Amino acid sequence: MTAVPGGVRASARVLARGDGRGGTVLPVLEGEGPLAVRRTRGSGAEARVMLVGAMSGPLGGDHFTVEVHAASGARLRVGSAAATLALPGQDRTGARYDVRLTVDDDAELCWLPEQLISAGGSDLRVTTSVDLAAGARLLLREEQVLGRAGEEPGSLTSRLSVRTAGRCVLDQELACGPGAPGGWDGPAGLAGHRAVGQLVVVRPEFAGEPPEPRVFEEGAAVMPLTGPVALVTAVAADGLRLRRLLDGALASLD
């Protein structure tokens, strides 16, 4: 971790690979400052890792980076111990949180952090970049809650890009809160909802039999993308309802 004028620079790295006996080993498990990384009890071939927030943030001026690589044979699940709370800070340049995920052939990654809460007065830009081999499997969940109870949201920009076998299949950006383009909260945007999320589900079998595009429930939809990829999007009044929508839509894909 590096403390610099205006904020903190911190990073975490996780490398998982198959052990050749049907299990998963973690040769790299590194974190610093607010990005502590802990191995937890796994299940079968799956290794499990938890991101534990050791400090408040990200605050204005902070820059956090997380890199996760699931190499061949790995079965890896990454979660977080609590929600991430974006808070205002003294630095008016805002905060950044960069996530880089790589999944090789014959590897599986479940990226399932808890919700990101954009507190009033905060300014955060999140970028998530995913690079998948042709035979990779992925379950990625993103959930954002705009403001705490009775609070207006901060400024939040979230960009997600997914490449599979070198081909871009998803590249989208959502901006909310003060300074976002007009209409983000209108009928063509979030329509007054304060929780928004998505799942990216990558399964090789989807290349031949993609899921049918459909509305799962009011506020949630399932949509196939190019190649072995399905996208679930949802909006809701609060984080609890959002999680229920995403979990239900995921179960419908099985």
C-alpha positions as a Markdown table, in Angstrom:
| # | Residue | x | y | z |
|---|---|---|---|---|
| 1 | Met | 0.0 | 0.0 | 0.0 |
| 2 | Thr | 1.2 | 3.5 | -0.8 |
| 3 | Ala | -0.1 | 6.6 | 0.8 |
| 4 | Val | 0.2 | 9.6 | -1.5 |
| 5 | Pro | -1.1 | 13.2 | -1.3 |
| 6 | Gly | -4.8 | 13.0 | -1.9 |
| 7 | Gly | -5.3 | 9.3 | -1.4 |
| 8 | Val | -4.2 | 5.7 | -1.0 |
| 9 | Arg | -2.9 | 3.3 | -3.7 |
| 10 | Ala | -3.5 | -0.4 | -2.9 |
| 11 | Ser | -3.6 | -3.6 | -4.9 |
| 12 | Ala | -4.5 | -7.3 | -4.5 |
| 13 | Arg | -3.5 | -10.3 | -6.6 |
| 14 | Val | -4.9 | -13.8 | -6.8 |
| 15 | Leu | -3.6 | -16.6 | -9.0 |
| 16 | Ala | -5.3 | -20.0 | -8.9 |
| 17 | Arg | -4.4 | -23.1 | -10.9 |
| 18 | Gly | -5.3 | -26.7 | -11.0 |
| 19 | Asp | -3.2 | -29.0 | -8.9 |
| 20 | Gly | -3.3 | -31.9 | -11.3 |
| 21 | Arg | -5.3 | -34.0 | -8.8 |
| 22 | Gly | -8.7 | -32.4 | -9.3 |
| 23 | Gly | -8.2 | -29.6 | -6.8 |
| 24 | Thr | -7.1 | -25.9 | -6.9 |
| 25 | Val | -4.0 | -24.3 | -5.5 |
| 26 | Leu | -3.4 | -20.6 | -4.8 |
| 27 | Pro | 0.3 | -19.9 | -5.5 |
| 28 | Val | -0.3 | -16.1 | -5.3 |
| 29 | Leu | -2.6 | -14.6 | -2.7 |
| 30 | Glu | -1.5 | -11.0 | -2.0 |
| 31 | Gly | -3.3 | -7.9 | -0.6 |
| 32 | Glu | -2.4 | -4.7 | 1.1 |
| 33 | Gly | -4.0 | -2.0 | 3.2 |
| 34 | Pro | -7.8 | -1.9 | 2.4 |
| 35 | Leu | -7.5 | -4.9 | 0.1 |
| 36 | Ala | -6.7 | -7.8 | 2.5 |
| 37 | Val | -7.1 | -11.2 | 0.9 |
| 38 | Arg | -8.0 | -14.4 | 2.8 |
| 39 | Arg | -8.5 | -18.0 | 1.8 |
| 40 | Thr | -11.6 | -19.6 | 3.2 |
| 41 | Arg | -12.9 | -23.1 | 3.3 |
| 42 | Gly | -13.6 | -24.4 | -0.2 |
| 43 | Ser | -15.9 | -27.1 | -1.5 |
| 44 | Gly | -14.6 | -30.0 | -3.6 |
| 45 | Ala | -12.4 | -28.8 | -6.4 |
| 46 | Glu | -13.2 | -25.2 | -5.7 |
| 47 | Ala | -10.9 | -22.8 | -3.8 |
| 48 | Arg | -12.6 | -19.8 | -2.1 |
| 49 | Val | -11.1 | -16.4 | -1.5 |
| 50 | Met | -12.5 | -13.4 | 0.4 |
| 51 | Leu | -11.6 | -9.8 | 0.1 |
| 52 | Val | -11.7 | -8.2 | 3.5 |
| 53 | Gly | -12.0 | -4.4 | 3.8 |
| 54 | Ala | -9.4 | -3.4 | 6.4 |
| 55 | Met | -10.1 | 0.3 | 6.0 |
| 56 | Ser | -12.9 | 2.6 | 5.0 |
| 57 | Gly | -13.2 | 3.5 | 1.4 |
| 58 | Pro | -12.6 | 4.0 | -1.4 |
| 59 | Leu | -12.3 | 7.7 | -0.5 |
| 60 | Gly | -11.8 | 10.6 | -2.9 |
| 61 | Gly | -8.3 | 10.3 | -4.3 |
| 62 | Asp | -7.9 | 6.5 | -3.6 |
| 63 | His | -7.0 | 4.1 | -6.4 |
| 64 | Phe | -7.6 | 0.4 | -5.7 |
| 65 | Thr | -6.6 | -2.4 | -8.1 |
| 66 | Val | -7.6 | -6.1 | -7.9 |
| 67 | Glu | -6.2 | -8.7 | -10.4 |
| 68 | Val | -7.5 | -12.3 | -10.4 |
| 69 | His | -6.2 | -15.0 | -12.7 |
| 70 | Ala | -7.8 | -18.5 | -12.9 |
| 71 | Ala | -5.3 | -20.6 | -14.8 |
| 72 | Ser | -6.0 | -24.0 | -16.4 |
| 73 | Gly | -7.7 | -26.5 | -14.1 |
| 74 | Ala | -8.7 | -23.9 | -11.5 |
| 75 | Arg | -12.1 | -23.6 | -9.9 |
| 76 | Leu | -12.1 | -20.3 | -8.0 |
| 77 | Arg | -14.8 | -18.3 | -6.1 |
| 78 | Val | -14.0 | -14.8 | -5.0 |
| 79 | Gly | -16.3 | -12.9 | -2.7 |
| 80 | Ser | -16.1 | -10.0 | -0.2 |
| 81 | Ala | -16.8 | -9.9 | 3.5 |
| 82 | Ala | -19.0 | -6.8 | 3.3 |
| 83 | Ala | -20.3 | -4.2 | 1.0 |
| 84 | Thr | -17.9 | -1.7 | -0.5 |
| 85 | Leu | -18.9 | 1.9 | 0.6 |
| 86 | Ala | -17.7 | 4.7 | -1.6 |
| 87 | Leu | -17.3 | 7.8 | 0.6 |
| 88 | Pro | -16.3 | 11.4 | 0.0 |
| 89 | Gly | -12.8 | 12.5 | 0.6 |
| 90 | Gln | -10.7 | 15.6 | 0.7 |
| 91 | Asp | -9.4 | 15.0 | -2.8 |
| 92 | Arg | -11.9 | 16.3 | -5.4 |
| 93 | Thr | -10.4 | 14.2 | -8.2 |
| 94 | Gly | -12.6 | 11.2 | -7.1 |
| 95 | Ala | -11.6 | 7.6 | -6.5 |
| 96 | Arg | -10.9 | 4.7 | -8.8 |
| 97 | Tyr | -11.4 | 0.9 | -8.4 |
| 98 | Asp | -10.0 | -1.3 | -11.2 |
| 99 | Val | -10.8 | -5.0 | -11.4 |
| 100 | Arg | -9.0 | -7.2 | -14.0 |
| 101 | Leu | -10.1 | -10.8 | -14.4 |
| 102 | Thr | -8.5 | -13.5 | -16.5 |
| 103 | Val | -9.8 | -17.0 | -17.0 |
| 104 | Asp | -7.9 | -19.7 | -19.1 |
| 105 | Asp | -9.2 | -22.7 | -20.9 |
| 106 | Asp | -10.6 | -25.4 | -18.5 |
| 107 | Ala | -10.9 | -22.9 | -15.7 |
| 108 | Glu | -13.8 | -21.4 | -13.9 |
| 109 | Leu | -14.1 | -18.1 | -11.9 |
| 110 | Cys | -17.1 | -17.0 | -9.8 |
| 111 | Trp | -16.6 | -13.2 | -9.1 |
| 112 | Leu | -19.3 | -12.5 | -6.5 |
| 113 | Pro | -18.5 | -9.4 | -4.4 |
| 114 | Glu | -21.1 | -7.8 | -2.1 |
| 115 | Gln | -22.8 | -4.6 | -3.2 |
| 116 | Leu | -21.2 | -1.3 | -3.9 |
| 117 | Ile | -22.9 | 1.6 | -2.2 |
| 118 | Ser | -22.4 | 5.1 | -3.6 |
| 119 | Ala | -22.7 | 7.4 | -0.5 |
| 120 | Gly | -23.8 | 11.0 | -0.9 |
| 121 | Gly | -20.9 | 13.3 | -1.9 |
| 122 | Ser | -18.7 | 10.4 | -3.1 |
| 123 | Asp | -17.1 | 10.2 | -6.6 |
| 124 | Leu | -16.1 | 6.8 | -7.8 |
| 125 | Arg | -15.1 | 5.3 | -11.2 |
| 126 | Val | -15.1 | 1.5 | -11.4 |
| 127 | Thr | -13.7 | -0.4 | -14.3 |
| 128 | Thr | -14.0 | -4.2 | -14.7 |
| 129 | Ser | -12.1 | -5.9 | -17.5 |
| 130 | Val | -12.6 | -9.6 | -18.2 |
| 131 | Asp | -10.4 | -11.7 | -20.6 |
| 132 | Leu | -11.7 | -15.2 | -21.2 |
| 133 | Ala | -10.2 | -18.1 | -23.2 |
| 134 | Ala | -12.6 | -20.0 | -25.5 |
| 135 | Gly | -13.1 | -22.8 | -23.0 |
| 136 | Ala | -13.4 | -20.7 | -19.9 |
| 137 | Arg | -16.4 | -20.5 | -17.5 |
| 138 | Leu | -17.4 | -17.4 | -15.6 |
| 139 | Leu | -20.1 | -16.1 | -13.3 |
| 140 | Leu | -19.7 | -12.4 | -12.6 |
| 141 | Arg | -22.0 | -10.3 | -10.4 |
| 142 | Glu | -22.1 | -6.5 | -10.1 |
| 143 | Glu | -24.6 | -4.7 | -7.8 |
| 144 | Gln | -24.7 | -1.0 | -7.1 |
| 145 | Val | -26.9 | 0.8 | -4.6 |
| 146 | Leu | -27.3 | 4.5 | -5.1 |
| 147 | Gly | -27.1 | 6.2 | -1.7 |
| 148 | Arg | -27.7 | 4.9 | 1.8 |
| 149 | Ala | -31.2 | 5.1 | 3.4 |
| 150 | Gly | -32.7 | 8.5 | 2.8 |
| 151 | Glu | -29.6 | 9.8 | 1.1 |
| 152 | Glu | -29.0 | 11.1 | -2.4 |
| 153 | Pro | -26.3 | 9.1 | -4.3 |
| 154 | Gly | -22.8 | 10.1 | -5.0 |
| 155 | Ser | -21.3 | 10.2 | -8.5 |
| 156 | Leu | -20.7 | 6.7 | -9.8 |
| 157 | Thr | -19.4 | 5.6 | -13.2 |
| 158 | Ser | -19.1 | 1.9 | -13.9 |
| 159 | Arg | -17.6 | 0.3 | -17.0 |
| 160 | Leu | -17.6 | -3.4 | -17.8 |
| 161 | Ser | -15.8 | -5.0 | -20.7 |
| 162 | Val | -15.7 | -8.7 | -21.5 |
| 163 | Arg | -13.6 | -10.4 | -24.2 |
| 164 | Thr | -13.9 | -14.1 | -25.0 |
| 165 | Ala | -11.3 | -15.8 | -27.3 |
| 166 | Gly | -10.0 | -12.4 | -28.1 |
| 167 | Arg | -13.3 | -11.0 | -29.2 |
| 168 | Cys | -15.2 | -8.2 | -27.4 |
| 169 | Val | -18.7 | -9.4 | -26.5 |
| 170 | Leu | -19.7 | -6.7 | -24.1 |
| 171 | Asp | -18.5 | -3.1 | -23.5 |
| 172 | Gln | -20.9 | -0.9 | -21.5 |
| 173 | Glu | -20.8 | 2.0 | -19.2 |
| 174 | Leu | -23.3 | 3.3 | -16.7 |
| 175 | Ala | -23.1 | 6.8 | -15.1 |
| 176 | Cys | -25.3 | 7.8 | -12.2 |
| 177 | Gly | -25.6 | 10.7 | -9.7 |
| 178 | Pro | -24.5 | 14.3 | -9.9 |
| 179 | Gly | -22.6 | 15.1 | -13.1 |
| 180 | Ala | -24.0 | 12.1 | -15.0 |
| 181 | Pro | -25.6 | 12.7 | -18.4 |
| 182 | Gly | -29.2 | 13.9 | -18.1 |
| 183 | Gly | -31.9 | 11.2 | -18.1 |
| 184 | Trp | -30.0 | 8.6 | -16.1 |
| 185 | Asp | -32.8 | 8.5 | -13.6 |
| 186 | Gly | -35.6 | 9.0 | -16.1 |
| 187 | Pro | -37.9 | 6.5 | -17.8 |
| 188 | Ala | -35.2 | 5.5 | -20.3 |
| 189 | Gly | -32.7 | 5.0 | -17.5 |
| 190 | Leu | -33.2 | 3.7 | -14.0 |
| 191 | Ala | -36.8 | 5.1 | -13.7 |
| 192 | Gly | -36.4 | 6.1 | -10.1 |
| 193 | His | -34.9 | 2.8 | -8.9 |
| 194 | Arg | -32.0 | 3.0 | -6.5 |
| 195 | Ala | -30.4 | -0.4 | -7.1 |
| 196 | Val | -29.0 | -1.7 | -10.4 |
| 197 | Gly | -27.1 | -4.9 | -11.2 |
| 198 | Gln | -26.1 | -7.5 | -13.6 |
| 199 | Leu | -24.8 | -11.0 | -14.1 |
| 200 | Val | -22.5 | -12.2 | -16.8 |
| 201 | Val | -22.7 | -15.9 | -17.3 |
| 202 | Val | -20.2 | -17.6 | -19.6 |
| 203 | Arg | -20.6 | -21.3 | -20.3 |
| 204 | Pro | -19.2 | -23.1 | -23.4 |
| 205 | Glu | -22.5 | -24.9 | -24.0 |
| 206 | Phe | -24.2 | -21.5 | -24.5 |
| 207 | Ala | -22.4 | -21.3 | -27.9 |
| 208 | Gly | -24.6 | -24.0 | -29.3 |
| 209 | Glu | -27.7 | -23.5 | -27.1 |
| 210 | Pro | -28.0 | -19.9 | -26.0 |
| 211 | Pro | -30.7 | -19.0 | -23.5 |
| 212 | Glu | -33.9 | -17.5 | -24.8 |
| 213 | Pro | -34.1 | -13.7 | -24.4 |
| 214 | Arg | -36.9 | -12.9 | -22.0 |
| 215 | Val | -38.2 | -10.8 | -19.1 |
| 216 | Phe | -37.6 | -12.8 | -16.0 |
| 217 | Glu | -39.7 | -10.7 | -13.7 |
| 218 | Glu | -40.6 | -7.0 | -13.6 |
| 219 | Gly | -37.3 | -5.2 | -13.6 |
| 220 | Ala | -35.1 | -8.1 | -14.7 |
| 221 | Ala | -34.3 | -9.5 | -18.2 |
| 222 | Val | -32.1 | -12.3 | -19.6 |
| 223 | Met | -30.3 | -11.7 | -22.9 |
| 224 | Pro | -27.9 | -13.9 | -24.9 |
| 225 | Leu | -24.8 | -12.3 | -26.2 |
| 226 | Thr | -22.4 | -13.3 | -29.0 |
| 227 | Gly | -20.7 | -16.7 | -28.3 |
| 228 | Pro | -21.1 | -18.5 | -25.0 |
| 229 | Val | -22.3 | -15.5 | -23.0 |
| 230 | Ala | -25.6 | -14.6 | -21.3 |
| 231 | Leu | -26.3 | -11.2 | -19.6 |
| 232 | Val | -28.8 | -10.7 | -16.8 |
| 233 | Thr | -29.7 | -7.1 | -16.0 |
| 234 | Ala | -32.0 | -5.9 | -13.2 |
| 235 | Val | -33.2 | -2.7 | -11.4 |
| 236 | Ala | -34.9 | -2.6 | -8.1 |
| 237 | Ala | -36.0 | -0.3 | -5.3 |
| 238 | Asp | -33.3 | -1.6 | -2.9 |
| 239 | Gly | -30.4 | -4.0 | -2.7 |
| 240 | Leu | -32.4 | -6.9 | -1.2 |
| 241 | Arg | -34.9 | -6.9 | -4.0 |
| 242 | Leu | -32.0 | -6.6 | -6.5 |
| 243 | Arg | -30.3 | -9.7 | -5.2 |
| 244 | Arg | -33.5 | -11.7 | -5.3 |
| 245 | Leu | -34.0 | -10.8 | -8.9 |
| 246 | Leu | -30.5 | -11.7 | -9.9 |
| 247 | Asp | -30.5 | -15.0 | -8.0 |
| 248 | Gly | -33.8 | -16.0 | -9.5 |
| 249 | Ala | -32.7 | -15.2 | -13.0 |
| 250 | Leu | -29.5 | -17.2 | -12.5 |
| 251 | Ala | -31.4 | -20.2 | -11.3 |
| 252 | Ser | -33.6 | -20.1 | -14.4 |
| 253 | Leu | -30.5 | -20.6 | -16.6 |
| 254 | Asp | -29.8 | -24.0 | -15.0 |
